Amino acid sequence: MSAKNKLQRFADNEQFANVIQPDFEEVFRKDYVLKNDWRKSYWKNENPIVLELGCGKGEYTVALAEKNLQNNYIGIDIKGARFWRGAKTAIEKGMENVAFLRTRIEFVDSFFGKNEVDEIWITFPDPQLREKRAKKRLTSPRFLNMYIGMLKPDAVVNLKTDSKELFDYTKSVLEYNNQEILVATDDLYNSRYDDEILSIKTHYESYYLTQGKKITYIRFRLKGEIKDLPEEE
C-alpha cells in the first residue's frame, strides 16, 4: 500500500462514525472514558458485546455482525489502515452493530470493565513462535488474565488459527490451569464443528487453505488466575 493511500485511509477513519481512535494519553495506565459505559453511551442498547482482537482488515468482524444482528461487535487493531476496509464496508451496508477501535491489545483492559464483554474472537493472530516472545501471544497467561477481568462469567473465547504451534500452546495453557475447553480441533474443516460461523473465511484464511494448511479452532471459558506453563528442564 502506498504512503498516499495510507494517508487517505487515516483521513477517512477520522471521519468514520464507527471508528474510535483514542490518543495514547487517554488509555496508558488509565481507563478510557467509555469503559463500563459502552452499552449506554456508545451503543445505546443492552445487546451483548463481542470483541475481535487483532481484527486485521475487519472481515471477520463484519461477517459476524451480519450473521448476528442481536450483538454489538468491536474489531480491535493498532493498524487503522487495515481495518479501514471493514469500517467502510460496515458504513456502506448501513450496519449499526459494528465499530472499530484503534489501539494495542496490551491496552484492552483500559477499555472494558468487569462483566462488560460477552465473547472474544481471536482470528489468525501472529503466533509469536519464538520462545522469548511467548508473552506476546494473545492466548498467553498475561492476556488471558486480562480477558478474565472484562468477560462475563459464562463468556467464551474463540481462537481460530493456521498455526498448529499456537493451537497446541493454547490448549496446554488451558489444560495446565484446569480451564473449560468446549471445543478443540486441529483440523476444523474436517471436523463436526464446522458451521456457518466458523466457515467465515478471511482473505488470508482462504490463502492458507490453498497452501494446504489445516485450520485449527479452540473454544473455551476462563475462570480464576491463569499461570504460566512450567519451564522445561
Salt bridges, closest charged atoms under 4 A:
ASP31 OD1 - LYS35 NZ 3.01
GLU66 OE2 - LYS93 NZ 2.75
GLU92 OE1 - ARG85 NH2 3.39
GLU92 OE2 - LYS88 NZ 3.54
ASP118 OD1 - ARG39 NH2 2.63
ASP118 OD2 - LYS152 NZ 3.07
GLU119 OE2 - ARG219 NH1 3.42
ASP162 OD2 - LYS213 NZ 3.06
ASP168 OD2 - LYS164 NZ 2.91
GLU175 OE2 - LYS171 NZ 2.73
GLU180 OE2 - ARG221 NH1 3.30
ASP187 OD2 - LYS214 NZ 3.99
GLU196 OE2 - LYS67 NZ 3.30
GLU205 OE1 - LYS160 NZ 3.14
ASP228 OD2 - LYS135 NZ 3.52
